[in-house]
Amino acid sequence: VLGTNAIHYLDLFCWLAKENQIKLDGEFLSKKLLKNKRSDKFIEFSGNINGFTKNGSCISLKFSDYGNELHQVKIYNGEKVASINELKEEAYSVNRNGMKNFKFKFEHVSSLTTKIVNDILTNDDCLLSSLQDSYQIHKELFRIFNQHLKKILKRNVRLCPIT
């Protein structure tokens, strides 16, 4: 579901692309707002979000609430394409030299947080983006979500009701 997960994929994408400025297109978000599993006060989005950086990298995030359609994340960087299927714990990348398939183990935030805290305590640093870099990315995501809500609800939305 895009409201909950897009922010994490965008952070990863921008970190990989070494770019904190991204332009998002929410034109293909679904008009149907979904229920959030955490609370009735929150909503979810389905559809497509496409993002583009100045250095030519692009990302496409897709979620459909129809049937068992895949949750897809695709990252394009000029000569390379990466596709991630988190549910199957599979990914592949394609470049001039061919295609590579990968298996990975999904890690929960709780185990990742432990690793990040250990990095900070041990090295006085970690691989996370700076707060300022994250802010730029997240602000753009909230812009398209709020713009989409305004179109559907026919009123301005100040706070984006996602978790």
C-alpha positions in Angstrom: 0.0 0.0 0.0 1.5 3.3 -1.1 0.7 5.5 1.8 2.6 3.2 4.2 5.4 2.0 2.0 6.2 4.5 -0.7 8.2 6.7 1.7 10.6 3.9 2.4 11.1 3.0 -1.2 11.7 6.6 -2.2 14.3 7.0 0.6 16.1 3.9 -0.7 15.9 5.0 -4.3 17.2 8.5 -3.6 20.0 7.1 -1.4 21.0 4.7 -4.2 20.8 7.5 -6.8 22.7 9.8 -4.5 20.0 12.4 -5.1 17.7 14.1 -2.6 15.7 16.2 -5.1 12.9 14.1 -6.8 9.9 15.1 -8.8 6.9 12.8 -8.2 3.9 12.3 -10.5 0.7 11.1 -8.7 -1.5 11.3 -11.8 -2.1 7.6 -11.8 -3.2 7.2 -8.2 -6.5 5.5 -7.9 -9.6 7.5 -7.1 -10.6 4.9 -4.6 -9.2 5.5 -1.1 -8.5 2.4 0.9 -8.9 1.6 4.6 -5.8 1.6 6.7 -5.4 -1.5 8.8 -4.1 0.5 11.8 -7.0 2.9 12.3 -10.1 4.4 10.6 -8.5 7.8 11.0 -5.9 6.9 8.4 -6.2 6.0 4.7 -4.2 4.2 2.0 -3.6 4.8 -1.6 -3.3 2.4 -4.6 -2.2 3.1 -8.1 1.1 4.2 -9.5 3.6 6.8 -8.4 6.4 7.7 -10.8 9.5 9.7 -9.8 12.3 11.4 -11.6 15.6 12.9 -10.5 17.8 15.5 -12.2 20.5 12.9 -12.9 18.1 10.8 -15.0 17.2 8.1 -12.6 13.5 7.1 -12.3 11.4 5.0 -10.0 7.9 3.5 -10.5 5.9 2.3 -7.5 2.7 0.3 -8.1 0.1 -1.1 -5.8 -3.2 -2.5 -6.8 -5.9 -3.7 -4.3 -7.4 -6.0 -7.0 -6.7 -9.7 -6.5 -3.1 -10.9 -6.2 -1.5 -8.5 -8.5 2.2 -8.0 -7.6 3.4 -5.1 -5.5 6.1 -3.8 -7.8 9.1 -1.5 -7.3 11.2 -0.7 -10.4 14.2 1.5 -10.4 15.7 2.8 -13.7 19.2 4.4 -13.8 20.2 5.0 -17.4 21.8 1.7 -18.2 20.4 -0.4 -15.4 17.0 -1.6 -14.3 16.2 -3.1 -10.9 12.9 -4.8 -9.9 12.0 -5.7 -6.4 9.3 -8.1 -5.3 9.3 -7.8 -1.5 6.5 -10.3 -1.0 8.4 -13.1 -2.8 11.8 -11.8 -1.4 13.1 -11.7 -5.0 14.8 -9.1 -7.1 16.5 -8.8 -10.4 18.7 -6.3 -12.2 19.4 -5.9 -15.9 22.3 -4.1 -17.6 24.3 -4.4 -20.7 25.9 -7.6 -19.4 22.7 -9.4 -18.9 20.2 -10.2 -16.1 20.9 -11.2 -12.5 18.3 -12.7 -10.1 18.6 -12.2 -6.4 17.0 -13.7 -3.3 16.9 -11.6 -0.1 15.6 -11.9 3.4 13.1 -9.2 4.4 14.2 -7.5 7.6 11.7 -6.0 10.0 12.3 -2.4 11.2 13.0 -3.6 14.7 16.1 -5.6 13.5 17.2 -2.8 11.2 16.9 -0.2 14.0 19.3 -2.3 16.2 21.9 -2.4 13.4 21.6 1.4 12.8 21.9 2.1 16.5 25.0 -0.1 16.7 26.5 1.7 13.7 25.9 5.1 15.4 27.4 3.9 18.8 30.4 2.2 17.1 31.2 4.6 14.3 29.4 7.8 15.3 27.7 7.6 12.0 25.3 5.5 9.9 24.1 5.0 6.3 20.8 6.8 6.9 20.1 9.9 4.9 20.3 13.2 6.7 17.1 14.7 8.1 17.3 17.6 5.5 17.6 15.1 2.6 14.7 13.0 3.9 12.6 16.1 4.4 12.9 17.1 0.7 11.9 13.6 -0.4 9.0 13.3 2.1 7.7 16.8 1.4 7.3 15.8 -2.3 5.4 12.6 -1.5 3.0 14.5 0.8 2.5 17.1 -1.9 1.2 14.5 -4.4 -0.9 12.7 -1.8 -2.5 15.9 -0.5 -3.0 17.1 -4.1 -4.7 13.8 -4.9 -6.9 14.0 -1.8 -7.9 17.6 -2.7 -9.1 16.4 -6.1 -11.1 13.5 -4.6 -12.5 15.2 -1.5 -13.0 18.6 -3.2 -11.3 20.4 -0.3 -7.8 21.3 0.9 -6.0 18.8 3.0 -3.5 20.1 5.4 -2.3 16.9 7.1 -1.9 13.7 5.0 -3.8 11.0 6.9 -1.3 8.1 6.4 0.9 6.1 8.8 
